[in-house]
């Protein structure tokens, strides 16, 4: 188990780095810096300024920008290393069996899917749906890696905590709305709608008359490239408003779940405090994104904190179990004891 602990810890660090590099690539408009996949202008090496003429011969419609191509290839390198570590985890977990085998199998499937999505991101020229699913896949890998790490550390003396019927359901709702909000954030970023509203706390004057919900969540098709967005101003503004409304729902449900955990004993109190702290930081980063006109460092932090917010919410929910009803006790008696 020691080797697996070292591997999964390394994989968690790699997953965080890959998420950051992916966000950096997207935010610096380097997603199409390499017009092919898995290499860049026909090579697996990072292209340099000296390769400009060769690149122009291979892809005359995609001029080489070395600094952007470097970002894209470094992201691919680290993603490939992460895939190798997860494949090794799967091999080691296969002999162990049980939940570790299932978790490592799910991780391997996700990594293969992420590789395919990485290819389609390029071949479909940053289609918003592909970009959004690719983001969710990265977050899912990080979450499953933490679940794997938690499973390795679990012992019979540390079982799930039973805290009544209501808390597990609140945890389910909190994790669900958080996942939807992350998907909305990915859709906002993929459609270049992060700065569609520049006023706080709502949007520019007259925004209510400019909402277009149908266009905002309609899959754009038939475009040669989706870089810098293809949706109308009204559609992007609607996406942005939806993300803000989602932030409000997330704050209420995740905040309520965190406060409910804090009211419990250890170890739930610690998880609740961490969840609440991450939520407050994420909300502050979201406001700063608008107020400061989307600074790169702040936007990167917004991405990474969102990933850890999901991890913390899922881990907290995983520490809960439903109370088992005893045949000798009525539901009313059980509720009176919780």
N, C-alpha and C positions, 0 to 999 in steps of 0.2 A: 504493500500500500504506500510505502514511502516514495517510491518512484512515481506513482500516480499522483500523489500530493504535489510533488515537485512539478510534474508535467502540467497539471491542471492550474497550478499557480502561475506558471509561465504562460499558459494559454490565456488566462484571464488578463494578464498584462498585455499580451499581444492583441487580444480582442479590443481592449480599450484603445490601444495605439492605432489599430486598423479603423476603428470608429472615428477617431480624431483625424486620421489621414484622409479618410473618405469625406468627412465634413470639410476639411481644408481644401481638398480637390474640388468639391462642389462649389464652395463659397468663393474660390479664386477663379472660377470659370475654366477649370482645367479638365473637366469631364470628357471632353472630346479632343484633348491635346494629342492623344494617340489615336489615329483613325482606324487602327486594326487591333486585333486581340488574339492571343495573349501578349504578343510582342508589341513593339512600337516602331512603325515605319519599317517593318520586315525584320526587326532584330529584337532579341530579348534583352539587349543592353540598353542603357539609358542613352538616347541620342544627344549629340552635342552640336554646337554651332557649326562645326566642321562638316556635319552631315546634312547641311541645309540643301545643297544641290541634289544629293542622292534622294533625299526625302521628297523634293519637288518632282523628281522624275517618277517616283513611285506613286505619290498622291498629289498631283498638281493642284487639286482643289482644297487641300488641307496644308497650308504652309506651316512649317515647323516652328514652334515656340519652345526653345529648349527648357526654360525654367518651368513651364507648365507641364511639358512632357516628363520632366524629372519628378514632379509631384505625383503624376499618375503612375509612373513605373514604380516608384518607392512604395506607393499604396499597394500595388499588385504584388511586389516582392514580399511584403510583410503579411499580406493576405495568404500567399502561398505557404509561407512558413507556418502560419496559424493552422492552415488546412493539414499540413504534415503532422503537427503536434496532435491535432484532434484524431487523425487517422491512427496514430500510435496509441492514443488513449483507448480507442475502440478495440484495437488488437489486445491490449492488456486487460480490458474490461470483459472481453468475450469469455475468458476463462473464469472470471469471477461470477458472472451471471447476475441475476436479480435486477434491481433497479439501476445499478451502475451500467449494466449492459444496455438497458433500454435508453438511458440518458445518453450514453456515448453513441448509440445507434442513431438517435434523433439528431445529435450534433453532427455526425457524419453526413446524414441526409441534408441537413441545413447547409453545410459547407459546400456540398456538391451543387445544391440549388443556388447558393450565393455565387459560385463560379459561373454558372449559367446566366444569372442575372447580371453579373459583371460584363459578360460578353454582350448580352442584349442591350445593356446601357449604351455601349458603343455602336453596335449594329443598328439599333433603333433610334440612335441620335438623341439620347436623354429623354426618352418618352416618360412623362410624369408618373405613370402607373408603375413602370419598371423601377424608376428611381426610388419611389416611395416604398415599394416592396423590398428593394435592396436594403434600404435603411432599416426597415422592420426586421429583416433577416439578421442584420448585424446585432441589433438589440437582443433578438431572441437567442443568438449564440452566446452572448455575454451572460444572459440570464440563466441559460442551461448550464453553462460552465460553473456559475456560482452554486446552482443546485447540486451539481456533481461534487463540488468541493464540500458542500454542507453534508451530503450523503456520506462522504468519506469520513467526516468527523463525527457522524451520528453514532450514538451508543444506546444500548437498552435503558441506560439511566437517564437518557435525555429524550424522552418521547414527545410527540406533539402535545400541546397544552390544550385542555378542554375548558372553554370559557363560555358555555351557553350557546344557544341557537343563533342569536342575533349577530354576534361578532364575526363568525365565518362568512355569513351572507354579506355583511358590510365589507369585508375584505374582498369578496368576489366582485362586488360592485365597484370598489375602489380600483382594483387591478383592471377591470374591464374598461372603465371610463378613462383610465390613464393610458391604456393601450390605444383606444380610439383617439385620444388627444395627441399621442405621438404620431399616429397615422395622419392626423390633420396637420401636424407640424411638418411632416415629410411632404404632404401634398402642397402645403404653403410654399415650402422651399423649392420643390420641383417645378412649380409654376411661377417662380420668381414673384411671389406675392407678399414677401416679408415686409416690404415698405409700401404696400398699397394703401395703408392708412398710417399717417404720420402724426396724428393728434391723439391725445390721451384725455379721458379714459375711453372714448369711443373712436369716432372717425371724423373725417372732414365734414363741413356743413353740407347738409343735403344727402348724406349717405343712405338714408332710408329709402329714398326714391331711386337709388342707383343699384339696388341689390338685384342680382340675377342668379338665383339658386340653380336653375336648370343648367346654365352654361358653366357654373362654378364646379359642378360635379359631373360634367359630361366628359367622356374620354375623347380627347382630341386625336383625330386620325388623319392620315394622308399628308403629313408635313415632312419635308425632306430633313428638317432638323427642328428640335424643340428647345435648343439652347436659347436662353434669355426669354423663353416663354412665348406662347402663341395665343393665349387667351386675351379677351378684351379687358379693358380697365375695370369695367363693372364686375366681371367674373372674378378677377383677382381681388378686388375689394371685398366681394362676398366671401371668398375663401378666407381672407384675413379676419373678417368679422366672425366667421364660424370658428376659427381658431381661438379668438378671444373669448367667445361664449363657452367654448370647450374648456378653456383655462378656468373660467368661473366654476363650471360643474366639477372639474377636477379638484379645484381648491376646496370645494365643499365636501366632496365624498372622500378624497384622500386625506384631507385635514381632519374630517370626522373620524375616519378609521385610525389615524395616528393618535388623536386625543383619546379614543377608546382604548387603544393599546397602552397608552401612558397610565391610564387609570388602573391597569392590571399590575400584577406583580412581575418580578424578574422571571424570565428574560424578555418578556413582551414589552416592558416599560422602556428598555434600551432601544429596541427596534422601533417603537413608536416615536421616541425622541429623535432618532436618526431620520425616520421618514418625514417627520414634521420639519426638521431642519433642512433637508433636501428640498422639500416642497417650497419653503419660504425662499430659499436661494434661487430656485428655478423661477418663481414668480418675479423676483427682483431682476433676474437676468432677462426675462421676457420684456419687462418694462424698460430696462436699459437698452435693449435692442432697438426699440422704437425711439426712445428719447435721444440716444446717441447715434442714430442712423446706422445701425447694424455694424458696429466695429467688429473686425475679424476675431479678435481674442474673445470678446463677449459672446459672439455667435458660436464659437467652438465650445466654450464652457457650457452654453445652453444645451448643446447637443450631448455632451458628456454627462452632465448632471441629469438630463432626462433619462439616459440609459441607466444610471445608478438609482434613480427614483423608481424605475420599473423593477430593477433587481431587488431593492429593499422591500417594495410592496409585495412582490411574489414570495420572498423569503419569509416575510411577516405572516402572510396568509398560510404558508406552508407549516408554520409552527402551531397552527390552530387545528383542532379536530372537533367534530360535532359530538355532543354528549350522547352517550348510548342510553336508550330508554330501558330501564329494567322492567321485566314483566310484572314485578310485584309493586311497582310504583306507577301512579298515574302521571300523565304529562303535567298536570297542575302541581303535583308534588315535586317533580323534577325541576320545574321552573322556580319553585319556592326555595330550592336549595342552591340555585345558581345566582 
